[in-house]
Amino acid sequence: MKLKQKLVATMAIAFGAAALSLGAAAQEYPVKAIRFIVPFAPGGPTDIMSRALAEKLTAQLGQQIVVDNRGGAGGGIGTALAAHSMPDGYTIVIGHIGTLAINVSLYPRLEYDPVKDFAPISMIATLPLGLFVNANVPVKSVAELVALAKAKPGQLNFGSAGNGSATQMAGAMKFNLTCNRCGGTGRLKNSCPTCRGEGTLSRTDAVEVRIPQGVTSGSRLRVAGKGNAGIAGGAAGDLYITIRVEDHPFFKREGDNINIQVPLTVSEAGLGAKIEVPTIDGRALLKIPQGTQNGQKFRLREKGVFNGKKNTRGDEIVEVKVTVPMPRDEKTKELLRELARLNPDDPRAELWRQV
């Protein structure tokens, strides 16, 4: 005797990757291996289908599809791992009715949201569920089995793939089984006195993080195993840190370049000089040519920010500001008058010609 129901298997991708796979980067995707998270143990139907699919996709895409089995908690551990992975299109989870529907009502604190955390890609299979009995059981139909169960309450055993699995829930809905642990209330009478049945405890912890060179505001860092506690004793999730770069008092970043304004004296600008200017590495010498004008810019090669993707450094752009001395004594005034007599050209002559 066999009762058929359909178990739907789907592929889902981390939600943020949907735009990536459809946007400007679509022509380049994939450029590296893709991770298939199978939230069940090897050898089961979900695992078998996933490996067959991975083999075909590897041949078509030209990139390796790596199957990663992360079983436990009715598929919740592997699905939660996918939900908290980097949403770059290279982590795909294989889900079905258990992980994407049943677990929502089964676990009070699910570590993922099936609707908000994933974007569906495709349905890959529908599987039948069968109802079987031992050959020695004197029934030939579902109706006879139900009648036998009612006639012998508590004497028949029902086997499934585990709590929350599609096979267990299908049998529970068909026979309306009462949980022998909670008595049908949905809550255990002997809940943990420490966590009060929540399964997790709150704790503040300090995490040491290495900030790589060249990060910008909005960059995300991933710290493996430092996220929320796993479900049912499973591995902890990952911690994602969003970087916010504060403004510097005088360095101004523009892409990989660093901009800075440096003051010059009138004599340094007129006669030329070698001056020290600050860089993010320390001090550097800058040659100022004769006749340098206020606002003129100079470039210090490879004194900017390191770009890890290009393996190059930007430049430092130095803008000079010529400072005029305050004539506090008669001698200084006379020197300025002499300078004016030696340079009688009107600096605004070009301006007036344009007007």
C-alpha positions in Angstrom: 0.0 0.0 0.0 1.4 3.4 -0.9 0.1 7.0 -0.5 1.7 9.5 -2.8 2.4 13.1 -1.9 4.7 15.5 -3.6 7.8 16.9 -2.0 9.1 20.0 -3.9 12.8 20.7 -4.1 14.0 24.1 -5.2 17.2 26.1 -5.6 17.4 29.4 -3.7 20.1 32.0 -3.8 21.1 34.6 -1.2 18.7 37.5 -1.8 21.3 40.2 -2.5 22.7 38.2 -5.4 19.6 38.4 -7.5 20.6 41.8 -8.8 24.1 40.7 -9.4 23.2 37.7 -11.6 20.8 39.9 -13.7 22.7 43.1 -13.8 25.8 44.4 -15.5 28.0 41.6 -14.0 25.8 38.9 -15.6 28.2 38.6 -18.6 31.1 37.7 -16.3 29.2 35.3 -13.9 30.5 32.9 -12.8 34.2 33.7 -12.4 34.9 31.3 -9.6 33.5 28.1 -8.0 29.9 28.0 -6.8 28.9 26.5 -3.5 25.9 24.3 -3.3 24.7 24.0 0.4 22.7 20.8 0.9 21.1 21.1 4.3 20.9 17.3 4.8 23.3 14.4 5.2 24.9 12.7 2.1 23.1 9.9 0.5 19.5 11.3 0.8 17.3 12.3 -2.1 18.1 16.0 -1.8 21.9 15.2 -1.8 21.6 12.8 -4.8 19.7 15.4 -6.9 22.0 18.2 -5.9 25.1 16.2 -7.0 23.6 15.3 -10.3 22.6 18.9 -10.9 26.1 20.1 -9.8 27.7 17.8 -12.4 25.7 19.2 -15.2 26.0 22.8 -14.2 29.8 22.4 -13.9 30.0 21.3 -17.5 27.7 24.1 -18.7 29.1 27.0 -16.7 32.8 26.1 -16.9 33.1 26.6 -13.1 33.2 23.9 -10.4 30.0 23.4 -8.4 31.1 22.3 -4.9 28.4 20.4 -2.9 28.6 21.2 0.9 26.5 19.0 3.1 25.4 20.8 6.3 22.7 18.6 7.9 20.9 19.1 11.2 17.7 20.6 12.7 15.5 19.5 9.9 17.7 21.3 7.3 17.7 24.5 9.4 21.5 24.6 10.1 22.5 24.5 6.4 19.7 26.9 5.3 20.7 29.4 8.0 24.3 29.2 6.9 23.3 30.1 3.4 21.2 32.9 4.6 24.1 34.5 6.4 26.6 33.9 3.6 28.0 36.7 1.5 25.2 37.6 -1.0 27.5 37.5 -4.1 25.7 34.9 -6.1 28.3 32.1 -5.3 26.3 30.5 -2.4 23.2 28.5 -3.4 21.1 26.5 -1.0 18.9 23.5 -2.0 15.6 23.9 -0.2 12.3 22.1 0.0 9.0 22.2 1.8 10.7 21.3 5.1 13.3 24.1 5.2 11.2 26.8 3.5 7.8 26.1 5.0 7.6 23.5 7.8 10.5 24.9 9.8 8.8 28.3 10.1 6.0 26.8 12.3 8.2 24.2 13.9 11.0 26.3 15.4 10.1 29.4 17.6 13.3 31.2 16.7 14.3 30.3 13.1 17.7 31.8 12.1 16.5 32.7 8.6 13.5 34.1 6.9 12.5 32.0 3.9 10.8 35.0 2.2 13.2 37.8 2.9 16.6 36.0 2.9 16.3 34.1 -0.4 15.4 34.6 -4.0 14.2 31.5 -5.8 16.0 30.3 -8.9 14.2 27.3 -10.2 12.2 24.2 -9.1 14.4 21.2 -9.9 12.3 18.2 -8.8 9.1 16.9 -7.3 9.4 13.7 -5.3 6.5 11.4 -4.2 6.2 10.3 -0.5 5.1 6.8 0.1 3.1 5.2 3.0 4.2 1.6 3.6 3.4 -1.0 6.3 5.1 -4.3 7.2 3.8 -7.2 5.2 2.6 -8.9 8.4 0.2 -6.0 9.3 -3.3 -7.1 8.4 -4.3 -4.0 6.3 -4.7 -3.5 2.6 -5.7 0.2 2.4 -5.2 3.5 4.2 -8.8 3.3 5.6 -8.0 -0.1 7.2 -4.7 1.2 8.6 -6.6 4.2 10.2 -9.2 1.8 11.6 -6.4 -0.4 13.1 -4.7 2.6 14.6 -7.9 3.7 16.3 -8.6 0.2 17.5 -5.1 -0.1 19.1 -4.3 3.4 20.4 -0.6 3.8 21.3 0.3 0.4 20.0 1.4 1.2 16.4 4.7 2.8 15.7 5.3 5.3 12.9 8.7 5.8 11.4 10.0 8.9 9.5 13.1 10.8 8.6 12.9 12.8 11.9 11.0 15.6 13.6 10.0 18.3 11.2 10.9 16.3 8.1 8.4 16.1 5.2 7.8 12.4 5.9 7.1 13.0 9.6 4.8 16.0 8.9 2.9 14.1 6.2 2.3 11.2 8.6 1.3 13.6 11.4 -1.2 15.3 9.2 -2.7 12.1 7.9 -3.0 10.4 11.4 -3.2 13.5 13.6 -0.5 12.2 16.0 -0.1 13.7 19.4 3.4 14.6 20.5 4.5 12.4 23.4 6.8 15.1 24.7 4.6 18.2 24.9 1.2 16.4 25.0 0.0 18.4 22.0 0.5 21.8 23.7 3.4 22.7 21.5 5.5 23.6 24.6 7.6 21.3 26.8 6.7 21.2 30.4 10.3 20.9 31.5 11.9 23.8 29.5 15.5 24.7 30.2 15.7 26.9 33.3 18.8 28.7 31.9 17.5 29.8 28.5 13.8 29.3 29.3 13.2 27.2 26.2 14.7 29.8 23.8 17.7 27.7 23.0 20.2 30.7 23.0 21.7 33.1 25.6 22.6 36.7 25.1 26.3 37.6 25.7 28.5 40.5 24.8 31.9 39.6 23.4 34.9 41.5 22.0 36.1 40.5 18.6 39.5 41.4 17.2 39.3 42.3 13.5 42.1 43.1 11.0 41.2 45.9 8.7 42.8 45.4 5.3 44.4 48.2 3.3 42.3 50.3 1.1 38.9 49.7 2.6 36.1 52.2 1.9 33.0 53.2 3.7 30.4 50.5 3.1 32.9 47.7 2.8 31.9 44.5 4.6 34.1 42.2 6.6 33.2 38.7 7.4 34.3 37.1 10.7 33.6 33.3 10.5 32.0 31.7 13.5 31.4 34.9 15.4 27.7 35.4 14.6 24.6 34.1 16.4 24.6 30.7 18.0 23.6 27.8 15.8 20.3 26.0 15.9 20.1 22.9 18.1 23.7 23.1 19.0 24.9 23.6 15.5 27.8 25.8 14.4 27.5 29.5 15.0 26.9 31.9 12.1 29.2 34.5 10.8 29.6 38.1 11.9 29.4 40.8 9.1 31.0 44.2 9.9 30.1 47.3 7.8 33.0 49.7 7.6 32.5 53.5 8.0 35.7 55.5 7.3 35.8 58.8 9.2 37.2 62.0 7.7 40.8 62.9 8.3 41.8 66.3 9.5 43.8 67.2 6.4 44.0 64.1 4.1 41.0 63.9 1.7 40.5 60.6 -0.1 39.3 60.5 -3.7 39.2 57.0 -5.0 42.7 55.6 -4.5 44.3 59.1 -4.5 44.9 61.3 -1.4 44.5 65.0 -1.7 46.2 67.5 0.7 46.7 71.3 0.8 50.2 72.4 1.9 51.1 76.1 2.6 54.1 77.8 0.9 55.9 81.0 1.7 56.2 83.7 -0.9 59.9 83.1 -1.2 59.5 79.3 -1.5 57.0 79.8 -4.3 59.0 82.5 -6.1 62.5 81.0 -5.7 61.7 77.3 -5.6 62.5 75.0 -2.8 62.4 71.4 -1.5 59.8 71.0 1.2 58.7 68.1 3.4 55.0 67.1 3.0 53.0 64.6 5.1 51.9 61.3 3.5 50.1 58.3 4.9 53.5 56.6 5.1 55.2 59.5 6.9 57.2 62.4 5.4 58.2 62.9 1.8 60.3 65.5 -0.1 58.5 67.6 -2.7 60.4 69.8 -5.2 58.8 73.2 -5.7 59.9 74.9 -9.0 60.5 78.6 -9.3 57.4 80.8 -9.9 54.9 78.3 -8.4 51.5 79.8 -8.3 48.9 79.6 -5.6 46.6 76.5 -6.1 49.1 74.7 -8.3 49.0 70.9 -7.8 51.8 68.4 -7.7 51.7 64.6 -7.8 53.6 62.2 -5.5 53.5 58.8 -7.3 52.3 55.8 -5.3 51.8 57.7 -2.1 48.0 57.1 -2.1 45.8 54.2 -0.9 46.6 50.6 -1.8 44.0 48.9 -4.0 43.9 45.2 -3.2 41.9 44.3 -6.3 44.3 46.0 -8.7 47.4 45.4 -6.5 48.4 49.1 -7.1 48.6 52.3 -5.1 47.1 55.6 -5.9 49.0 58.9 -5.8 49.1 61.9 -3.4 47.9 65.1 -5.0 49.5 68.2 -3.2 47.9 71.5 -3.7 50.0 74.5 -2.6 48.6 77.6 -0.9 50.9 80.6 -1.0 50.8 82.5 2.2 51.5 86.3 2.3 53.5 87.6 5.2 51.8 90.2 7.5 53.9 93.5 7.2 54.4 94.1 10.9 57.4 96.5 10.5 58.6 99.1 8.1 61.4 97.0 6.7 58.9 94.3 5.6 56.7 96.9 4.0 59.7 98.4 2.1 60.6 94.9 0.8 57.1 94.4 -0.5 57.1 97.8 -2.2 60.4 97.0 -3.9 58.9 93.6 -5.0 56.0 95.5 -6.5 58.3 97.9 -8.4 60.3 95.0 -9.8 57.1 93.2 -10.9 54.8 95.9 -12.2 52.6 93.6 -14.3 48.9 93.7 -13.5 47.8 90.1 -12.5 44.2 91.0 -13.4 45.0 92.2 -16.9 43.8 88.9 -18.5 40.6 89.0 -16.5 39.8 92.5 -17.8 40.5 91.5 -21.3 38.0 88.7 -21.0 35.4 91.1 -19.5 
